[in-house]
Amino acid sequence: MAPEVFTINYLTVAIAAIVGFVGMSIMFAASYLLSPKKKSALKDMSYECGIPPSPYTWSQLNMRYYIFAILFLIFDVEAVFLFPWALVFLNSVDAVFYEMLLFIGILLFGIVYSWKKGTLQWN
């Protein structure tokens, strides 16, 4: 490719960035100018599911919820990696298969470990 082609591509990206920035600035300015500005104590109050906030009180959170959420995230991410792997695996059988076996093995070790520790028991 000729160097002129790269210059044209960079010029296109710069023009798109400038147009995007100007459009975003116009939208922010219009939002600021058109929004109502009347202040009130009710508007400044934080909103949590329609319940007025109460003063802070100490409460104990069971650690089991946290562990369960982390385990869910770990195995949810595993599912995200399995779908692209399946598509790559359909086209070629290289080291990709053994890499995924290692990945699944590590995650299997994690679920067996958490199962043996009793973190998946909900009493």
ZADO-1210 file (C-alpha; in nm, 4 decimals, padded with zeros to 6 digits):
<atoms>
<atom x="00.0000" y="00.0000" z="00.0000" code="MET" pos="1"/>
<atom x="00.1067" y="00.3508" z="-00.0674" code="ALA" pos="2"/>
<atom x="00.1666" y="00.5902" z="00.2245" code="PRO" pos="3"/>
<atom x="-00.1054" y="00.8208" z="00.0891" code="GLU" pos="4"/>
<atom x="-00.3683" y="00.5577" z="00.1684" code="VAL" pos="5"/>
<atom x="-00.2668" y="00.5599" z="00.5355" code="PHE" pos="6"/>
<atom x="-00.2910" y="00.9394" z="00.5459" code="THR" pos="7"/>
<atom x="-00.6433" y="00.9264" z="00.4022" code="ILE" pos="8"/>
<atom x="-00.7435" y="00.6644" z="00.6615" code="ASN" pos="9"/>
<atom x="-00.6047" y="00.8765" z="00.9480" code="TYR" pos="10"/>
<atom x="-00.7816" y="01.1822" z="00.8085" code="LEU" pos="11"/>
<atom x="-01.1095" y="00.9896" z="00.8058" code="THR" pos="12"/>
<atom x="-01.0600" y="00.8818" z="01.1683" code="VAL" pos="13"/>
<atom x="-00.9726" y="01.2377" z="01.2736" code="ALA" pos="14"/>
<atom x="-01.2812" y="01.3804" z="01.0987" code="ILE" pos="15"/>
<atom x="-01.5032" y="01.1150" z="01.2615" code="ALA" pos="16"/>
<atom x="-01.3534" y="01.1942" z="01.6044" code="ALA" pos="17"/>
<atom x="-01.4066" y="01.5676" z="01.5589" code="ILE" pos="18"/>
<atom x="-01.7660" y="01.5206" z="01.4392" code="VAL" pos="19"/>
<atom x="-01.8328" y="01.2873" z="01.7332" code="GLY" pos="20"/>
<atom x="-01.6846" y="01.5289" z="01.9850" code="PHE" pos="21"/>
<atom x="-01.8813" y="01.8236" z="01.8431" code="VAL" pos="22"/>
<atom x="-02.2039" y="01.6209" z="01.8422" code="GLY" pos="23"/>
<atom x="-02.1473" y="01.5081" z="02.1994" code="MET" pos="24"/>
<atom x="-02.0715" y="01.8658" z="02.3089" code="SER" pos="25"/>
<atom x="-02.3914" y="01.9925" z="02.1445" code="ILE" pos="26"/>
<atom x="-02.5964" y="01.7253" z="02.3200" code="MET" pos="27"/>
<atom x="-02.4431" y="01.8042" z="02.6608" code="PHE" pos="28"/>
<atom x="-02.4986" y="02.1783" z="02.6089" code="ALA" pos="29"/>
<atom x="-02.8614" y="02.1243" z="02.4991" code="ALA" pos="30"/>
<atom x="-02.9234" y="01.9025" z="02.7996" code="SER" pos="31"/>
<atom x="-02.7781" y="02.1642" z="03.0337" code="TYR" pos="32"/>
<atom x="-02.9736" y="02.4520" z="02.8773" code="LEU" pos="33"/>
<atom x="-03.3082" y="02.2709" z="02.8494" code="LEU" pos="34"/>
<atom x="-03.3152" y="02.0911" z="03.1860" code="SER" pos="35"/>
<atom x="-03.5216" y="02.2349" z="03.4739" code="PRO" pos="36"/>
<atom x="-03.3107" y="02.4040" z="03.7404" code="LYS" pos="37"/>
<atom x="-03.5471" y="02.4292" z="04.0400" code="LYS" pos="38"/>
<atom x="-03.3642" y="02.2984" z="04.3499" code="LYS" pos="39"/>
<atom x="-03.5434" y="02.1204" z="04.6336" code="SER" pos="40"/>
<atom x="-03.4508" y="01.8999" z="04.9267" code="ALA" pos="41"/>
<atom x="-03.6561" y="01.6152" z="04.7811" code="LEU" pos="42"/>
<atom x="-03.4632" y="01.6263" z="04.4518" code="LYS" pos="43"/>
<atom x="-03.1267" y="01.6247" z="04.6308" code="ASP" pos="44"/>
<atom x="-03.2191" y="01.3161" z="04.8340" code="MET" pos="45"/>
<atom x="-03.0773" y="00.9857" z="04.7118" code="SER" pos="46"/>
<atom x="-03.3364" y="00.7535" z="04.5610" code="TYR" pos="47"/>
<atom x="-03.3368" y="00.3862" z="04.6514" code="GLU" pos="48"/>
<atom x="-03.6341" y="00.1859" z="04.5236" code="CYS" pos="49"/>
<atom x="-03.8858" y="00.4503" z="04.6283" code="GLY" pos="50"/>
<atom x="-03.8024" y="00.4199" z="04.9983" code="ILE" pos="51"/>
<atom x="-03.6781" y="00.7339" z="05.1719" code="PRO" pos="52"/>
<atom x="-03.3284" y="00.6750" z="05.3066" code="PRO" pos="53"/>
<atom x="-03.2939" y="00.6189" z="05.6784" code="SER" pos="54"/>
<atom x="-02.9946" y="00.7050" z="05.8957" code="PRO" pos="55"/>
<atom x="-02.7065" y="00.4624" z="05.8733" code="TYR" pos="56"/>
<atom x="-02.7476" y="00.1560" z="06.0881" code="THR" pos="57"/>
<atom x="-02.4926" y="-00.1197" z="06.1194" code="TRP" pos="58"/>
<atom x="-02.5956" y="-00.4505" z="05.9692" code="SER" pos="59"/>
<atom x="-02.4082" y="-00.7731" z="05.9331" code="GLN" pos="60"/>
<atom x="-02.3809" y="-00.9221" z="05.5862" code="LEU" pos="61"/>
<atom x="-02.3399" y="-01.2936" z="05.5563" code="ASN" pos="62"/>
<atom x="-02.0174" y="-01.3779" z="05.3739" code="MET" pos="63"/>
<atom x="-02.1950" y="-01.6630" z="05.1953" code="ARG" pos="64"/>
<atom x="-02.3662" y="-01.4148" z="04.9595" code="TYR" pos="65"/>
<atom x="-02.0307" y="-01.2729" z="04.8529" code="TYR" pos="66"/>
<atom x="-01.8730" y="-01.6153" z="04.7954" code="ILE" pos="67"/>
<atom x="-02.1754" y="-01.7314" z="04.5988" code="PHE" pos="68"/>
<atom x="-02.1630" y="-01.4192" z="04.3786" code="ALA" pos="69"/>
<atom x="-01.7902" y="-01.4614" z="04.3102" code="ILE" pos="70"/>
<atom x="-01.8378" y="-01.8271" z="04.2177" code="LEU" pos="71"/>
<atom x="-02.1234" y="-01.7310" z="03.9868" code="PHE" pos="72"/>
<atom x="-01.9051" y="-01.4715" z="03.8134" code="LEU" pos="73"/>
<atom x="-01.6176" y="-01.7168" z="03.7707" code="ILE" pos="74"/>
<atom x="-01.8326" y="-01.9810" z="03.6056" code="PHE" pos="75"/>
<atom x="-02.0279" y="-01.7248" z="03.4064" code="ASP" pos="76"/>
<atom x="-01.7006" y="-01.6021" z="03.2568" code="VAL" pos="77"/>
<atom x="-01.6155" y="-01.9641" z="03.1802" code="GLU" pos="78"/>
<atom x="-01.9291" y="-01.9869" z="02.9663" code="ALA" pos="79"/>
<atom x="-01.8293" y="-01.6676" z="02.7833" code="VAL" pos="80"/>
<atom x="-01.4960" y="-01.8244" z="02.6877" code="PHE" pos="81"/>
<atom x="-01.6461" y="-02.1574" z="02.5845" code="LEU" pos="82"/>
<atom x="-01.8595" y="-02.0202" z="02.2985" code="PHE" pos="83"/>
<atom x="-01.5753" y="-01.8624" z="02.0956" code="PRO" pos="84"/>
<atom x="-01.3613" y="-02.1669" z="02.1675" code="TRP" pos="85"/>
<atom x="-01.6300" y="-02.3915" z="02.0210" code="ALA" pos="86"/>
<atom x="-01.6320" y="-02.1832" z="01.7021" code="LEU" pos="87"/>
<atom x="-01.2522" y="-02.1962" z="01.6702" code="VAL" pos="88"/>
<atom x="-01.2493" y="-02.5672" z="01.7499" code="PHE" pos="89"/>
<atom x="-01.4874" y="-02.6405" z="01.4615" code="LEU" pos="90"/>
<atom x="-01.2313" y="-02.5097" z="01.2112" code="ASN" pos="91"/>
<atom x="-00.9077" y="-02.6512" z="01.3487" code="SER" pos="92"/>
<atom x="-00.7856" y="-02.9051" z="01.5989" code="VAL" pos="93"/>
<atom x="-00.4556" y="-02.7615" z="01.7151" code="ASP" pos="94"/>
<atom x="-00.3292" y="-02.6736" z="02.0591" code="ALA" pos="95"/>
<atom x="-00.6591" y="-02.4910" z="02.1159" code="VAL" pos="96"/>
<atom x="-00.8194" y="-02.8139" z="02.2329" code="PHE" pos="97"/>
<atom x="-00.5531" y="-02.8800" z="02.4954" code="TYR" pos="98"/>
<atom x="-00.5533" y="-02.5185" z="02.6123" code="GLU" pos="99"/>
<atom x="-00.9270" y="-02.5366" z="02.6720" code="MET" pos="100"/>
<atom x="-00.8924" y="-02.8688" z="02.8497" code="LEU" pos="101"/>
<atom x="-00.6430" y="-02.7035" z="03.0848" code="LEU" pos="102"/>
<atom x="-00.8808" y="-02.4086" z="03.1353" code="PHE" pos="103"/>
<atom x="-01.1763" y="-02.6357" z="03.2111" code="ILE" pos="104"/>
<atom x="-00.9565" y="-02.8486" z="03.4382" code="GLY" pos="105"/>
<atom x="-00.8582" y="-02.5459" z="03.6462" code="ILE" pos="106"/>
<atom x="-01.2216" y="-02.4393" z="03.6750" code="LEU" pos="107"/>
<atom x="-01.3263" y="-02.7946" z="03.7600" code="LEU" pos="108"/>
<atom x="-01.0651" y="-02.7945" z="04.0360" code="PHE" pos="109"/>
<atom x="-01.2145" y="-02.4674" z="04.1631" code="GLY" pos="110"/>
<atom x="-01.5700" y="-02.5992" z="04.1755" code="ILE" pos="111"/>
<atom x="-01.4639" y="-02.9247" z="04.3415" code="VAL" pos="112"/>
<atom x="-01.2614" y="-02.7288" z="04.5978" code="TYR" pos="113"/>
<atom x="-01.5521" y="-02.4946" z="04.6755" code="SER" pos="114"/>
<atom x="-01.7890" y="-02.7900" z="04.6946" code="TRP" pos="115"/>
<atom x="-01.5607" y="-02.9734" z="04.9403" code="LYS" pos="116"/>
<atom x="-01.5227" y="-02.6547" z="05.1497" code="LYS" pos="117"/>
<atom x="-01.9012" y="-02.6354" z="05.1773" code="GLY" pos="118"/>
<atom x="-01.9440" y="-02.2951" z="05.0161" code="THR" pos="119"/>
<atom x="-02.2140" y="-02.4291" z="04.7849" code="LEU" pos="120"/>
<atom x="-02.4207" y="-02.5623" z="05.0767" code="GLN" pos="121"/>
<atom x="-02.7051" y="-02.3245" z="05.1565" code="TRP" pos="122"/>
<atom x="-02.8171" y="-02.3889" z="05.5143" code="ASN" pos="123"/>
</atoms>
